[in-house]
Each structure stands twice: as C-alpha cells, then as structure tokens.
C-alpha cells in the first residue's frame, strides 16, 4: 500500500458543516494542504463557518469553496480531479427526515456516496477516501443485556460495540447510511481505493448547530442557555458515548498517516466507556456548567432507538495508537463557551434542491 503523499490536495464534501469545518480548520492550522470545501450550504448557520475558515486561511490559494450538491455527479467528478484525499461528511443526518422523505434521504446518502466513489475511481490517482458512517447501522441492539438504574442503563458486559457486531439497518436513514458504508468498503476491495469507514457515535463540540434531530448534546446546551425547553424521547436513561470533535479530527489524521494499516478498514469511533453518559446525566452536567435549569417534557421512545450504545474503539487504537483525551464535561464546557461567543440561530437542517452546476464562492464572500 502506498504511503501518504507529502503534497496534500484535500477535498471535503460537507466541509462547511460541523465536522467538516473543524477538520478544515485543523488542516489550515497544522499543514500546508490545499483545501477544497464542497457543500450545498443547506444547513442554517454554515455560512458562518465558511466566513470563519476564510479568515483563518493564510492565503486565498489555500482554501477553495464550491457550492454544489453531492447528488450532482458532474459537479462531484469535477471537484475530485486532482484530489489526493477525499473526506465525505455530506449527508442527510436525521432519522425523522428520512421517514418523511425516504427518496431524498436515499439520493443524498446512498447515491451521493456512489457519486463520490465513482469520481474518486475515475480521477486515476487512487485518493485516500474517508467516509463517516453511523452507529445506526447496528440497529436497536435489542440483544444487549441491560440493567436500569435511577439515572441510566448499564450493560452487563461493559465492553462496548466493536466492528464484529452484525449490521441491522433500521429506518430509511439507517439503510441509506449503511448502503454508503458498504459501498465505500467495497470500493477498496474491487477498485484499489484506500478507503476508511468510521462508524461514529455521538460527536459534539464547537461549531455544531445542534437541533432535536441531530447533535443532541449541543441542542441541550443551547436550549439551557437560551431558556428553551427540550423533549426527551423515552425515559432519559439511554446511554451514548460522547466524542469531542477535536479528538475526532485527530482520528482522521491518524488513519491517514497509517494508511498501510488502515486502508480498506472499518472502525467504530467514539468516546468509549469513559465517556459514556445518559441523557439524564448530560442534563445534570449541563445544569452544573451553565447554572441554568433545563425544562423538558417526555415523549414515547422513537422507533429503533438504541437504549445503550458505547463504541469499542480497540481496533482503531491498535492500528493507529489513537484514543480520546477530552471528557464529556470538557466538551460541554467548550460548547457553552462557543455558544456564548456567537449565539447563532439554530434551525433544523433542510434538504437543498439538486444543484445543476458548480458555483465557486467569491474570495470576498462571507
């Protein structure tokens, strides 16, 4: 397997979003990579991320922004030419939205992923491709043995979920992300693309415009700060492992640097057992960090919800040495500080129409 090239031409699909903008900023701060962000700017608030990244670029040639949609195969193919690395974060991100419009969910998550893989294959440079999948590909994990305490569910076998867990696709969202997950993995086998799949748990941190359907830790934090109520679906004892986005970007760098070991692999990525926390416990942590009470109502559980999901990232640590360093408490503190500095308006993501042509944002745009 080839070693990573010293010259880095990095294409980030969904690069104006939460994870994409944090990854682009990391590259701007630590490398001389040429960075190309490809985003349809459909989610409210991402224009702020574009302006922020523009201000952080050392020169105009270091950062390029293309406004286009992953469903536009021609635009995707044009963008991929010359890229040595491709990061695919563009997605329809909500289970609820997938139930309302399954076709749009499929076209963005499954067809969009295929467009990116085909563009990478046709580029002829065998670029490194990293795809962010989800823990939802494992279904509701109903076979887990759990015990309920006052504040959380506890697993009788505290090991977390590893990559040997069988796929069980629930909801159109789970199906579309799972299809993309498997396509990315298969293109490594059949077309010699050095691909990596991250099946991620709960990611949180600055620049996250969280809402009820996606980015729940951020949503709880911002709601507390703004004095708005939240809704808990289920009894609030559901457990997730929380990973700070600054640790996630180090995981991206680690798999790219160890491409001889990581190419063609699938990894479960999250905060692990030490950062596992229930919804009730998150509320307690947020109230302690903000000094504000969170008002909430309780609704029936959502179909297919996992009562307990914690990532076992042993495989990733074994291959790269990576592990998380930021605690849930530190992640919540970072969210509070960022929101107090900016206090943007949070609105649910909307699905943008297909963009038929590529538009490059002018250098002076914000």
C-alpha positions in Angstrom: 0.0 0.0 0.0 1.2 3.5 -0.9 2.4 5.9 1.8 0.5 9.2 2.0 1.8 11.8 -0.5 3.7 14.7 1.0 1.7 17.1 -1.2 -1.9 17.2 0.1 -4.9 18.3 -2.0 -7.8 17.8 0.3 -11.4 17.7 -0.9 -14.0 17.8 1.9 -17.6 17.1 1.0 -19.8 18.7 3.6 -16.8 20.9 4.6 -18.9 23.8 5.8 -20.7 21.7 8.4 -19.8 20.9 12.0 -17.3 18.1 11.4 -16.1 19.4 8.1 -15.3 22.9 9.3 -13.4 21.6 12.3 -11.4 19.3 10.1 -10.7 22.1 7.6 -9.5 24.3 10.4 -7.2 21.6 11.7 -5.6 21.3 8.3 -5.3 25.1 7.9 -3.6 25.3 11.3 -1.2 22.3 11.0 -0.5 21.7 7.4 0.2 23.3 4.0 -2.6 21.3 2.4 -4.7 22.9 -0.4 -8.3 22.5 0.9 -11.4 22.4 -1.3 -14.7 22.6 0.5 -17.7 21.2 -1.4 -21.0 22.0 0.3 -24.6 22.9 -0.7 -24.8 25.2 2.4 -28.3 23.8 3.1 -28.0 23.9 6.9 -28.6 27.1 8.7 -25.5 28.7 10.2 -22.9 27.1 8.0 -22.3 30.4 6.2 -20.7 31.5 9.5 -18.3 28.5 9.2 -17.3 29.5 5.7 -16.6 33.0 6.8 -14.6 31.7 9.8 -12.5 29.4 7.6 -11.9 32.2 5.0 -10.5 34.4 7.8 -8.2 31.6 9.0 -6.6 30.7 5.6 -3.1 32.1 5.3 -3.6 33.0 1.6 -6.6 32.8 -0.9 -5.0 29.9 -2.7 -5.1 27.7 0.4 -8.9 27.4 0.6 -11.5 27.0 -2.2 -15.2 26.8 -1.6 -17.6 25.2 -4.1 -21.3 25.5 -3.5 -22.9 22.4 -5.1 -24.7 19.2 -4.2 -23.4 15.6 -3.9 -26.4 14.5 -6.0 -24.9 16.3 -8.9 -22.5 13.7 -10.3 -20.8 16.0 -12.8 -20.1 18.6 -10.1 -18.7 15.9 -7.9 -16.5 14.5 -10.6 -15.1 17.9 -11.5 -14.2 18.6 -7.9 -12.5 15.3 -7.4 -9.9 15.8 -10.1 -6.5 16.3 -8.6 -7.5 15.4 -5.0 -5.1 13.3 -3.1 -7.5 12.9 -0.1 -11.3 12.9 0.0 -13.4 13.2 3.1 -17.1 12.5 2.8 -19.2 14.2 5.5 -22.1 15.4 3.4 -25.3 13.7 4.5 -28.9 13.9 5.3 -28.5 13.4 9.0 -31.9 12.9 10.7 -33.9 9.6 11.1 -37.0 11.7 11.3 -36.4 13.4 8.0 -35.7 10.1 6.3 -39.1 8.9 7.4 -40.8 12.0 5.9 -38.9 11.8 2.6 -37.1 8.5 2.1 -36.2 9.2 -1.6 -34.4 12.4 -0.7 -32.6 10.6 2.1 -31.5 7.8 -0.3 -30.4 10.2 -3.0 -28.2 12.3 -0.6 -26.7 9.5 1.5 -26.5 6.5 -0.9 -26.5 8.0 -4.4 -24.3 10.9 -3.2 -21.8 8.5 -1.8 -21.7 6.5 -5.0 -21.1 9.7 -7.0 -18.1 10.5 -4.8 -16.7 7.0 -5.1 -17.1 7.0 -8.8 -15.4 10.4 -9.0 -12.5 9.1 -6.9 -12.2 6.0 -9.1 -12.2 8.0 -12.3 -9.7 10.5 -11.0 -7.0 7.9 -11.6 -4.9 9.0 -8.6 -6.3 6.5 -6.0 -7.0 9.2 -3.5 -7.5 8.3 0.2 -11.2 8.3 0.9 -12.7 8.6 4.4 -16.5 8.2 5.0 -18.3 9.0 8.2 -20.9 6.4 8.8 -23.0 5.9 12.0 -23.8 3.6 14.9 -27.3 3.4 13.5 -26.1 0.7 11.1 -26.2 -1.7 14.0 -29.9 -1.3 14.6 -31.6 -1.2 18.0 -29.2 -3.7 19.6 -32.1 -5.4 21.3 -29.9 -8.4 22.2 -27.9 -6.4 24.8 -28.3 -7.4 28.4 -29.0 -4.2 30.3 -29.9 -3.2 33.9 -31.8 0.0 34.6 -30.6 2.3 37.5 -32.2 5.6 38.5 -30.2 7.6 36.0 -29.0 5.2 33.3 -29.0 1.8 31.6 -25.9 -0.3 32.4 -24.6 -3.1 30.2 -23.8 -6.3 32.0 -20.9 -6.7 29.6 -19.1 -3.3 29.7 -17.0 -3.7 26.6 -18.8 -1.5 24.0 -19.8 -2.4 20.5 -17.0 -3.5 18.1 -16.9 -3.9 14.4 -17.9 -7.6 14.5 -21.4 -6.5 15.5 -23.8 -7.6 12.7 -25.4 -4.8 10.6 -29.1 -4.4 11.2 -30.5 -1.4 9.3 -33.5 0.3 10.8 -35.2 3.3 9.2 -34.5 4.8 5.8 -31.6 6.7 7.3 -30.0 3.6 8.6 -30.5 1.9 5.2 -29.0 4.8 3.2 -26.0 5.3 5.5 -25.5 1.6 5.7 -25.5 1.4 1.9 -22.9 4.1 1.7 -20.9 2.4 4.4 -20.8 -0.8 2.4 -20.1 0.8 -1.0 -17.1 2.6 0.5 -15.8 -0.6 1.9 -16.4 -2.5 -1.3 -14.6 0.1 -3.5 -11.5 -0.6 -1.5 -11.7 -4.3 -2.4 -12.6 -4.0 -6.0 -11.1 -0.8 -7.2 -8.0 -0.5 -5.0 -9.1 2.8 -3.5 -7.6 3.3 0.0 -10.9 3.9 1.9 -11.7 4.0 5.6 -15.1 3.9 7.2 -15.8 5.5 10.6 -19.0 4.2 12.3 -19.4 7.1 14.8 -21.3 7.5 18.0 -22.2 10.9 19.4 -19.9 13.7 18.2 -20.1 17.1 19.9 -18.2 20.3 20.1 -17.8 23.9 18.9 -19.3 24.9 15.5 -22.1 22.4 16.0 -25.6 23.8 15.2 -27.4 21.0 17.0 -31.1 20.5 17.0 -33.6 18.0 18.3 -33.0 15.5 15.5 -29.2 15.7 15.3 -26.5 16.9 17.6 -28.5 16.3 20.8 -25.8 17.3 23.3 -25.3 20.7 21.6 -29.1 21.1 21.4 -29.4 20.5 25.1 -26.6 23.0 25.9 -28.0 25.8 23.7 -31.6 25.2 24.9 -30.4 25.6 28.5 -28.5 28.8 27.7 -31.5 30.3 25.8 -34.1 29.1 28.4 -35.9 26.9 25.9 -37.5 23.5 26.9 -36.3 20.2 25.3 -38.1 17.0 24.6 -36.7 13.6 25.8 -37.9 10.6 23.9 -38.0 7.6 26.2 -37.1 7.6 29.9 -33.9 9.5 29.5 -31.7 6.7 30.7 -30.5 5.9 27.2 -26.7 5.9 27.1 -24.3 7.2 24.4 -20.5 7.7 24.4 -19.6 11.3 23.6 -16.6 12.1 21.5 -15.3 15.7 21.3 -14.8 16.9 17.7 -11.2 17.9 18.4 -10.4 14.3 19.2 -12.2 13.1 16.1 -10.1 15.2 13.8 -7.0 13.6 15.4 -8.5 10.2 14.5 -8.9 11.4 10.9 -5.2 12.3 10.8 -4.2 9.1 12.5 -5.8 6.8 9.9 -4.5 8.9 7.0 -0.9 8.7 8.5 -1.2 4.9 8.9 -2.7 4.2 5.6 -0.7 1.0 5.2 -2.7 -0.5 8.1 -6.0 1.4 7.8 -6.8 1.2 4.0 -9.9 -0.9 3.5 -10.8 -0.9 7.1 -14.0 -0.1 9.1 -13.6 1.4 12.6 -16.1 2.1 15.4 -15.2 5.6 16.7 -16.5 7.3 19.8 -15.6 8.4 23.3 -15.7 4.9 24.7 -16.7 3.6 28.1 -15.0 6.5 30.0 -17.2 9.0 28.1 -20.5 7.1 28.2 -23.3 9.1 29.7 -27.1 9.0 29.8 -29.5 11.8 28.7 -30.4 12.4 32.4 -26.7 12.6 33.3 -26.0 15.0 30.5 -28.8 17.3 31.8 -27.1 17.3 35.2 -23.7 18.2 33.7 -25.2 21.0 31.6 -27.1 22.5 34.6 -23.8 22.4 36.6 -21.9 24.0 33.7 -24.4 26.8 33.0 -26.1 27.4 36.3 -29.4 27.1 34.4 -32.2 24.5 34.8 -33.3 22.6 31.7 -37.0 22.3 31.3 -38.1 19.1 29.5 -41.1 17.1 28.5 -41.1 13.3 28.0 -42.5 11.6 24.9 -42.6 7.9 23.9 -39.4 6.4 22.6 -38.6 6.7 18.9 -38.7 3.5 16.9 -35.4 1.7 16.7 -33.7 3.8 19.3 -30.7 2.2 21.0 -31.1 2.1 24.8 -27.3 1.7 25.1 -24.6 2.3 22.6 -20.9 2.7 23.5 -18.1 2.4 21.0 -15.4 -0.1 21.4 -12.5 1.6 19.6 -9.9 -1.0 20.4 -9.3 -1.8 16.7 -8.6 1.9 15.8 -6.3 2.2 18.9 -4.4 -1.0 17.9 -3.9 0.2 14.3 -3.0 3.9 15.0 -2.5 4.5 18.7 -5.4 6.9 18.8 -7.6 7.4 21.8 -9.9 10.2 23.0 -8.5 12.8 25.5 -11.4 15.1 26.1 -14.0 14.3 28.8 -17.8 14.9 28.4 -17.6 17.7 30.9 -14.8 19.4 29.0 -16.8 19.0 25.7 -19.9 20.6 27.3 -17.7 23.5 28.6 -16.4 24.0 25.1 -19.9 24.1 23.7 -21.0 26.7 26.3 -18.1 28.9 25.6 -18.6 28.8 21.8 -22.3 29.4 22.0 -21.8 32.4 24.4 -19.4 33.9 21.9 -21.6 33.6 18.9 -25.2 32.7 19.8 -26.3 32.0 16.3 -29.8 30.8 15.4 -30.3 27.1 15.4 -32.8 25.6 13.0 -33.3 22.1 11.7 -31.4 21.1 8.6 -33.4 21.3 5.4 -32.7 19.3 2.3 -31.5 21.5 -0.5 -32.6 21.1 -4.1 -30.2 19.4 -6.6 -27.6 21.9 -7.8 -27.2 21.6 -11.5 -23.9 23.4 -11.8 -20.9 24.3 -9.7 -20.7 27.7 -8.2 -17.5 28.9 -6.6 -17.9 31.4 -3.8 -16.0 34.6 -4.5 -13.0 35.2 -2.3 -14.6 38.2 -0.7 -17.8 36.5 0.2 -18.8 35.8 3.8 
